[in-house]
Amino acid sequence: MITVHFTTAPVGGSFQQFDVQAKPGMSLMQAAVAANLDGIAAECGGAMTCATCHVYVDEPWRSRIPPAKPGEKDMLQFTAEPADDGSRLSCQIVLTQEMDGLTVRMPARQY
């Protein structure tokens, strides 16, 4: 098992962090959904057709995970919150043992 740290968007000026246990081979989205995290809607179930699993990958993790493929980059144009250099669809990040400690921020909204 590995631990992934999900940080919420600021609510009333404060953040919350949720530490989620996940098995390597799961997608980041599957880990969030299994943990019942608010903030990852995952409406398409990981088919990369909705952009409701948008997350912001924190540095230094951006260079430690595989880069986004062209289809994912296209879909990031449809996120509810503005995409930035750390934006990824969590359904496209397959967790590995090397990602133990991965930290991502959830956007304020997915719709």
Rosetta blueprint (number, residue, H / E / L):
1 M L
2 I E
3 T E
4 V E
5 H E
6 F E
7 T E
8 T L
9 A L
10 P L
11 V E
12 G L
13 G L
14 S E
15 F L
16 Q L
17 Q E
18 F E
19 D E
20 V E
21 Q E
22 A E
23 K L
24 P L
25 G L
26 M L
27 S E
28 L H
29 M H
30 Q H
31 A H
32 A H
33 V H
34 A H
35 A L
36 N L
37 L L
38 D L
39 G L
40 I L
41 A L
42 A L
43 E L
44 C L
45 G L
46 G L
47 A L
48 M L
49 T L
50 C L
51 A L
52 T L
53 C L
54 H E
55 V E
56 Y E
57 V E
58 D L
59 E L
60 P L
61 W H
62 R H
63 S H
64 R L
65 I L
66 P L
67 P L
68 A L
69 K L
70 P H
71 G H
72 E H
73 K H
74 D H
75 M H
76 L H
77 Q H
78 F H
79 T L
80 A L
81 E L
82 P L
83 A L
84 D L
85 D L
86 G L
87 S E
88 R E
89 L E
90 S H
91 C H
92 Q H
93 I L
94 V E
95 L L
96 T L
97 Q H
98 E H
99 M H
100 D L
101 G L
102 L L
103 T E
104 V E
105 R E
106 M L
107 P L
108 A L
109 R L
110 Q L
111 Y L
